[in-house]
Amino acid sequence: MRLDKFLKVSRLIRRRSVAKSVVDEGRCQVNGRPAKPSTLVAVGDRVRLSLPRGDLDIIIRGVRDSVPAAQASDLYEVVGAPPAGE
């Protein structure tokens, strides 16, 4: 699955166009390498996002074309996140 689509389906970023912009700006890495929106991601890949509230490190646990909102967080595991309350 494309990185920009995964970010949208997992609801880490609400819109695919915004996900594409974040990746194009160089604020995303996959397995320690700079990524493009079309970078293919799979289960086990590590993704690092630089967001306004801080950096977020995740490991992909599932790849699906669509999921209900309640199950979106099942697609990834957070291994590093910004401090709570910031």
Secondary structure, DSSP 8 states (H G I E B T S, - for coil): -BHHHHHHHTTSSS-HHHHHHHHHTT-EEETTEE--TT-B--TT-EEEEEETTEEEEEEE----S---GGGGGGGEEEEE---TT-
